[in-house]
Amino acid sequence: MLLTTVARQGLCSSRLQFGILYRHAVPMGTTAKEEMNKFWTKNTRLNRPVSPHVSIYKWSVPMMMSISHRGTGVALSSGISVFALAALVLPESYPYYLDLIHSMSFGPQFLAFSKFALAFPVAYHTFNGIRHLIWDLGKGFRIPEVYRSGYIVIALTVVTSIGLAAM
C-alpha cells in the first residue's frame, strides 16, 4: 500500500515536470516544411542575420587542409568501396584485369602519374590524421604551430607520394 502511494505520487509529479515540455512542443499536425517556413519568416521579420558563410572568411592553410582531409577521407572510402564492389561483381579474377592494364601499354609517365595520384590522398590523409591525433592530445593548437604542422604534413605527403610512385 505504501509502495503504491509513493509510486502514484512520483507519477503525478513526473506528469507536472513533463507538462512544461509539452507546452512548448510543436503540434503533431504540422510538417517540417511548415515549421521551417515559420522559422525563416520569423527570422526575416526580426531582421536576424544568416550564419556566416565560407565566402566571408579569408582562405587559410588550416582551412584548406581541413576541407582536403575530409575530401580525401570521402574519396578513399568511396574508392575502396567501389574497388571492393567491382571485385565482387566482375566476372574475371584480379590477374586477368592486371594483365589487361599491362596490355594497354600506357607510357611510363602515365603510370608514374597514376601511382602518384593514388599515393597522394593516402599519404595526405594518413599524415594529417596523425596531426589530428596529436591535437587530440592537446598539443599544437597555437596558430604558428598549426601552420608549421600543416606545412610539415604537406611536405611529408609530397615526398612520400613521390617515393611510392617511384617504386
N, C-alpha and C positions, 0 to 999 in steps of 0.2 A: 504494500500500500504506500509506504513512504517512497519507495523507488518509483512508483507510477506518478506520484505527485511531483517529485523532483524532475522527472522526465518531461512531464507536461509543462512545468514552469520553464524549463530550458527550451522547449519547443516554442512556447509563446514568446519568450524573449528573443529567440532567433528570428521569428517572423517580423518582429519590430525592427531588428537590425537590417534584415534584407529588404524591408519596406522602403528604406531610404534608397537602396539601389534601384528598386522597381520604379520609383518616382521619376528617375532620370533616364530610364531605359527608353530606347527607341521602340515605338509601337511596331508590332509584327506585320501590320498591313502595308508598310512602306517598303519600297525596293531600295537597293543600294544606289541606283541611279537617281532616285528622288532625293535621297539623303545627300548625295554629292552635289546635286543642283542647289539644295538648301545651303550647303556649306559654302559653295562658291558665290551664291547670291549674297549671303551674309558678309563674306569677306570683301566683295566688291562694294557693298553698301557702306561698310566701315572703313573702306579705303586701306585695307591691310596689304602690306607688300607681299609679293610672292617670294618664296625662298630663293636665296642666291643661286645663280646658275653658273655653270662652268665658264661661260663666256665673260664673266666679270673678274675672274681670277687671272693673275699673271702666271703663265705656264712655268713650271719649275722642274728640276731634275727629280725630286721626290714624287711629284705628282705624276710625271710621265712613267716613272718606274712602278708606281702603284698600279696604274692602268695597264702597263705592259705585263706586270706579274699576273694580274687577273686574266688578261688576254692569253698569255702563254698557258695558264692553267686550263682554260677552256679549250684552247687549241689542242693541247696534249691529251686531255681526257677524251675529246672528240675523236682525235686521230687514232688513239689506241682502241676506242670503241669501234670505229669504222674498220680498222685492220682486223680486229677480233671477229667482227660480224662477217667480213669478207672471208676470213679463214674458215668460218663455219659453213658458209653457203656456196662458195665457189667449188666447182666440181673436181678440179685437179689439186695436187699436193703442192707444197711450198717449193720443192726443187723445180717443178715444171715452170712456175712463174718466174723464178730466179733465172732459169735458162732463157726464158722469153725476154727478160730485160737485157741479158747479156747479148742475145741475138740481135737486138735493135741497134747495136754498135753506136751508142752515144759516145761523143768525144770525151776525153779526159777532163776538159774544163767543165763540161756539163755535169759529169759525175762528181767532181770536186765541189762544185757549187751546190749540188743536190745534197751531198753529205753535210756541207756547212749549214745549209738551210734546215736540215733535220737536227743537227747538233746544237745549233744556236738556241732554240727555245728550251731545249732540255737543260743545257748548261745555265742559261739565264735563270730559269725557274728554280733550279737547284741552288745556285749561289744566292739569289735573292731570298729564297726560302730560309737559308742559313742565316742571312741578315735579319730576317723576321724572328727567327728563333733567338738570336742574340737580343733583339728588342724585347722579346718575352721575358728575358732575364733582367730587364730593366736597365740595360746598357745601351749607350749610343743615341740618346734622344736629343742631345744638344744639336742645334742647327748645323754647325760646322762638321760634327760627327756624322750627321745624316747625309750630308753632301759627300764627305770623304768616303763613307762606306758605299754610297751609290756609285761613285767613280771606280772604286775597287771592284765592285760587282761587275760593272761594265767591262773593265779591263780583263778580269779573270774570264768572263764569258767569251770575249773575242779570242783570247789566247787559247782557251780550252777548245772552242769551236774550230779554230784553225788546226790545232793539234789532232782533234778527232777526224776532221776532214782529210788530213794528210795520211791517215792510216790506210 
